[in-house]
Amino acid sequence: MAEFLIAYMAPIMFAALMAFLLVGYPVAFSLAAVGMAFGLVGIELGLLTPNLLQALPDRVFGIMKNEILLAIPFFTFMGLVLERSGMAEDLLDTIGQLFGNIRGGLAFAVIFVGALLAATTGVVAASVIAMGLISLPIMLRYGYDKSLACGVIAASGTLAQIIPPSLVLIVMADVLGRSVGDMYKGAVLPGLILGGLYVGWVLINTLFRPHLAPALPPEARTLRGWGLARRVAATMVPPLVLIFLVLGTIFIGWATPTEGGAMGAVGAMLLAFFKGKLNRKMLTESLHSTAKIASFVIFILIGSSVFSLVFRGVNGDLWVEHLLLDLPGGAMGFLIFVNILVFFLAFFLDFFEISFIILPLLAPVADKLGIDLVWFGILMGVNMQTSFMHPPFGFALFYLRSVAPPTVRTSDIYWGAVPFVAIQAIMVALIITFPALVTLGLDRPIHTGQPTPVQLLNPQSTRPASKPINRNDAADLLRQLSKPSP
């Protein structure tokens, strides 16, 4: 039995983690518990030394001192304040009036506002709930098909997953060891194209099944001419200024993502103040929700750090690497396999779980195959976006179900999501086929050769030391140092 455990410790450890997650045990505690339990088993079997687990406090403090992760509470707070300030309601009402005289106008307005909210809030729950509360009753009142209306709202809300300042892009940048700014730049064009594909699907429905998305009747279009133009200008300026304040300063290099998030939080409070919505109750609720979301992310990150330390100690990274490098088709075979894998895992795991558990195992293999990790991260982000839309466990579907009127059945929401899941799969194929969709936003070419060596830096200088060391060689060296002496 001992020999079997020693030989297959890594796959057994991974299977145990999947079992904990499928049972429904909290993700952070599942990761930490499996890591600690197999760490102790590994020490007992002579695979590991106690010195390996003594590295855990340093890892935890490293997470706590990571300034990039400060962007998570800043952007979360910004999104929650904006959601409570009524900005989404104003946008939907105004853009709905603007597009109301054409078939599918309300659906087009929802997609447009969803993209705009994604660029200001970065929080899927806030976008889906706001649009579900405001636009779904109106769409149903004017004869929209229930499934189409639900699908448009849920899909548009998930644009906050990929359009900056997405929270998941911050997490993925930290996991992949890449710049948040690069992740943001690379995600802009795919996010906009995805929104365009949503518009295309609605347009197809209006052309071939016009009864599913009728135009607003004349009596519902209360704003016209200069009155509508003034309303559009007054409604659009505040979010556009906020987008520039946050994303513009990051893209042109005036601010780091953390600093941009801080400015966005202040800007959101100022916007709420001028709208007369800033009060103690709203601030308290926003801060409370921000603390819950930020704590959720940090605890998962700590748990994943415990798991990954032990998993690498028992050569789990080599097991995954050999498993994936032996796939037929080289880099393309790897990409096809991992995208199918992540697509099906998204039925059971949410994007945070996939980011913290699966992505760290895939990234070294992608790096060894010469795949640019920023491009790979955006590709995985678009794929993981389907985790919000998968029936029956998609979070966006649950958010919408919680605010949808009783006349909307759960099956309406599920069937409405299916075409948009297919559209997201098409977007994944487009990114693989046309890598420039991501790299056009970057100021450097995509890596196509061997992985770039990581250079050790002299502590007293920012100049590289004379001898570079490869990332994989460093991992092998650390792994050997953790093994017990014979």
N, C-alpha and C positions, 0 to 999 in steps of 0.2 A: 504493500500500500504506500509506503514511504517513497519507494522508487517511482511509483506512478505519479504521486503528487509533485515530486521534484521535476519529473520530465514534462508534466503538463500543467505546471503552476499558473502560467500566464493565461491560457484559455479558460481554465477553471475559475480564475479570479474574475475574468471578464464576464463569464456566464453567471457567476454569483451576483455581480452588479446588476445585470439585466433582470435577474429573478427578483431582486429587491425592488427595482423600479416598477416592474410589471405588477407586483403585489400592491404597489401604491405607497410605499414607504417614502418619506420626504427625501428629495434628491440629495441635498447637502449632507444629511446624516447617513444616507446609503453609501455615498462616496467615501466618507470618512470611516464609517464602520467597516466596510469591506477592506479598505486600505490598511487599517490598524489590525484587523483580524488576520489577514494574510501576511502582514508584516511579522506578527508574532509567530505564525506558523512557519514562515520562512526562516526566522531565527532559530526556531526549535529544530528544523530540518538541516540547519547548517548552510542554507542558501544565502543568508544575509547576516550582518553583524548588527548589534544594538546601535553602533555608531550611525547607521543610516537613519534611524528614526530620530536621532538627536538633531538632525538637520531640519526637523519640522518647525521648531520655534522660529528659526531664521526665515523659513519660507512664509510663515504667517505674518511676521513683521514686515517682510518684503512686500506682501500684498497690501498691508495697512499703510505703507509709506509710498505706494505707487500713486503719483500725482495724476496720471492719466485717468485713473478710475474715479477721480473727483468729478469728472465730466458727467458721470452717470446721475448723481443726485441733482446737479445743476440743470441738466436737460430735462430730467423727470419733473422737477419743480416748475420749470418754465412751462412745460406742456400742461401740467395740472392747473396752473394759474390761468393759462389761456383758455383752457376748456371751461373753467368756471367763470370766465369774464364775459361769456356770451359772444365771443368772436365767431365761433362756428355758426351760430344761429344767424348772425348778421350776414356772413358770407353766403350761406345757403339760400337765404331769402333773396339777397341781391342777385346772385348768379342765376338762381332759378327764374327770376323775372327777366334776366337778360336772354336766357335760352328758351324761355317758356313758349315762344310762338312756333317752335319747330318740334316735330315728333321726336320723342326721346330727350327733350330738352332738360327735364328734371334729372334724368340719369347722367347726361353730360355734365350738368352742374355738380352732381354728387362726386363724379370722378375728378373734376377740376378742383373742387374744394378739398377732396381727399388728398390730392397731391400737395395743395397749399398747406393744409394742416400738417401733413407729413413733414414739410420743410420748416414748420414752426414748432410743432410739439414733439415729434419723434416718438410718440407713445401710441401704440396700436389701440389699446383699450379706450383711451380718451377719444380717438377719432371715430371708432366704430360706434361707441355709445352715443356720442354727440350727434352723429348723422342718423343713427337709428331712431333716436328720440325726436329729432326735428323733421327729417325728410321722409321717413317711411310712412307715417300717417298721411302726409300730403300726397305722396305717390299713389298710395292705395285709394285715396279719396278721388283722384282724377283718373282712375281706371287702369293703373299699371298692373301688369302681371306680378303676382306675389313673388314667384321664384326669381324673376328677373330683377325686381326691386331689391330683394334681399341679397342676391348675389352681387349686384353693383355696390351696395353699401358695405358688405363685408370685405369685398376685394379692394375697394378704394381705401378702406381703413388700414389694410395691411401694407399699403404703400409706405407707411411710416416705418416699416421694417427695413426698407432698402434705400429710400430717399433720405439723405442727410438732413438733420442730425440724428440718425438712427442709433438707438442704444445698442443694438446687436452689433453694429459695425465697430463701436468702441470696444466691446468685449472681444470681438474677433481680432481686432488689431492687437490687443494685448496678448491673446493666445498665440497668434502667429508671429509676434515680435516685429510687427510692421507699424508704420506711421498711421495714426488716425486720420491725419490730413490726406494721405494718399488713398486710404480706403474711401474717404468721403468724395474725393475727386473722381475716383474710378467708378463710384456708384451712381453718379448724377445721370449720365446718359442712359444706362440700363433702366433706372427708375422711371425716367421720362418716357422711354420707349414702351415700357410695360404699361404705363398709364395710357399711352396711345393705342396699344393693343386692346385695352379695355374699351376705349372709345370705339374702336373698329368693330368689336363684338356687338355693342349696342346699336351701331349704325346698321350692321347686317340685319339685326332684328327689326329695326324700323323700316327697312326696305322690303323685307320678305314677309314679315309678320307685324304690320303697322298697328294692329289692335293691341299689341302687348305694351306699347309705350306711346300713348297718344300725346298730342300737344295740349298745353293748357288752354282752357276755354277763354274767350276774350274777357269775361267778367273777372277772371282770376289774375289777369295781368294789369295790376293797378298802377304800375310805373311805366312811363313811356317818354321818349324824346330826351330833352335836357334834364328832366327830373331823374330819369334812369341813369343818365351819364354822370350827373353829380353824385348820385347814390353809389354807383360803382367806384368812382374815384375816392370817395370818402371811406368806403369799406375796404378797398384794396390797399391803400397807402400804408396803414399801420402794420399789417403782416409783412408787406414787402420791405419796409424799413427794418423790421425785426429780422427778416431773413438775411438782409445784408449785414446787419449788426452781428449776427452769429456766423453764418456761413461765409459771407463776403470777407470778413476780417481773417477767417481761418485760411481761405483759399489764397488770398494775396499775401499771406505771411505776417499780418499785423498782430495776430493773436494765436495762441495755442488752443487746442480744443477745450481744455479746461477753462482758459480765460474767456473763450467764446461762449461757453456754457454759463459762466458767471455773468457776463454781459447780457446774455439772453434772459436769465432769471430776473435781473434788474429791469430789463426792458419790458418783460411780461408784467411785472408789478406796476410799472409806470402806465402801461396800456390799460390795465385793470383799474388803476386809480382815475385816469381821465374818463373812463366809462362809468365811474361811480360804483364799481363792483368790488373795490378793494376794501375789505373789512377784516376784523379779527377772526371771525368764524371761518371765512374763506381761507385766510392764511393758515390757520390752525389745521384745517382739514387737508390742505395741500401739503403742509410740512409733515403731517402724520402719514399720509400716503407715500410721500417721498422717502421717509425713513423706512417704511415697510419694504418698498421696492428695492432700495439701495441695500438694505440688510439681506434681503433675499439673494441678490446677486453676489454680494461679498461672501456670504456663508457657502454658497455653491462653489465659489472660486477657492475658498479655503479647503472644502471637502475634496474638490478635484485635485488640489495640490497634494493632499495626503495620499489619494489614490494613485496619482501619476508617479509619485516618488517610489512607492513600493512596486508598482507595475513595472517601472523601468529597472528597478533593482532585481526583479526576477526575469529580466530579459524580455518583458512583454513587448517593448517597442521593436525589438529584433524579430519577434514572432510575427507581429503585424506587418513589419517591413518585408520579411521574406514572403509572407502570404500574398501581399499586394504586388511586389515586384515580379513574382512569378506568373502574373496574369498575362494572357496572350494579348498582343496588340500594343505593347509598350505604353507610352504616355496616354494615347487615346483609349486603349483598353482600360487603363486605370481610371480615367475620367468617366467613362461610361459606367463602370462598375460602381464607383463611389457615389455617383449621382443617383443610380437606381437604389443603392443601399440607403442613402440619406432620405430619398423620397419615401421609402417604405418605413424607415425608422420614425419619420415625422408623423405617422399614424399613431404612434405611442409615446413619443418624446417631444417636448416642446423645444423651441430654438435655443434656449439657454442650456438645456441638458445636452443637446447635440453639440453646441459650441464648446462646452467644457469637457465632455467625455469623448466624443468621436473625433472632433477636429484636431486635437493634439496628437492623435494617433495617425491621422491622415497627412498632416502637414509635413513631417519629415520625409515621408515617401514622395510626396509631390516635389519637395525641394531636391531630393536626390534624382528625380526624373527631369530636373531642369525646368519645372513649372514655376512661373512667377507667383509668389504667395499672395500678393495683393490681388492679382487676377483670380487666383484660386479662391481667395476669401470672398470676393464679390460673387463668383459663381455659386459657392456654397450658400451665401446669403440669399440669393434669389431662389435656390432650391429649398432652403429651410423656410422661406416665406410660405410655402405650401403647408407647413405645420399649423398655421393659423386657420387654414381653409379646409383641411381634410375632414370629411365626415368620418366617424361621428365625434372625434375628440378635438376638433379645431377650436382654439380659444376665441377667434373672431366670431364663430358661429354661436358659441355660448354667450358672448357679450351681446350679440344681436338678439338672441332668444330672450335674454333678461329684460330687454326694453321693447320688444315687438308686441303689438296688440294681440289679444287672444284669437282674433280671426286668422292670424298667420300661424300655420302649423309648422312643427319642427321639420317635417318632410319638405315643406316649401323652401326652408332655409337651406337644407342639405342639397336639394336638387339645384337650387340657384347657384350654389358654390361650385358645382362640378365643372361647368364650362370655364370658369376662371382658374381652377386648378390646372386644366388642360392648357390654358393660355400661359400660365407660369412655367409649365413644362416646355412649351415652345420657346419661351424666353431663355431657358437654360440651354436649349439646343442652339439658339442664335448666338449666345455668348461663346459657346465652344466653337462654332463655325466661324464666327467673326470676332476674334479676340480684341480687335481695335475698338469695339464698343466700350470696352473698359479702359484700354490703354490710351485712347485719344484724350482722356481727361488728365493724364499724368504727364509730367515734364521729363520723363525718362522712358527709354524703350523697354519692352518686355524682355525678361531673361529667357534665353532659349537654349543655352549650353549647359555646362556643368554648374552645380551650385556654387555660389560665390563664397570664398573662404571668409570666415569671421576672424578679424584681426584682434589680438590682444593689445590693450592700450596700456601704456606706461602710466601708473597712478599719478606721477608728477607732471605729466604732460599730455596734451591732446594729440600728440603725434603718434602714429602707430609704432609699436615695437618692431624690431627687425624681422622677427620670424612669425608668419601667420600660422594659425592652426585651424584646421577644418572643423566645422560644427560637429560632424559625426565622430571625428577622432576624439574631440573633447568629451563627447558623451560616453564613448567607449572607455576613456581614461577614468572618468568619474565612476563608471560602473565597476571597473576593476578595483578601484580603491575601496568600494563598498563591500567587496567579497571578503569572507573570512580567510585568514591565513591558513595554509595547509598544516 
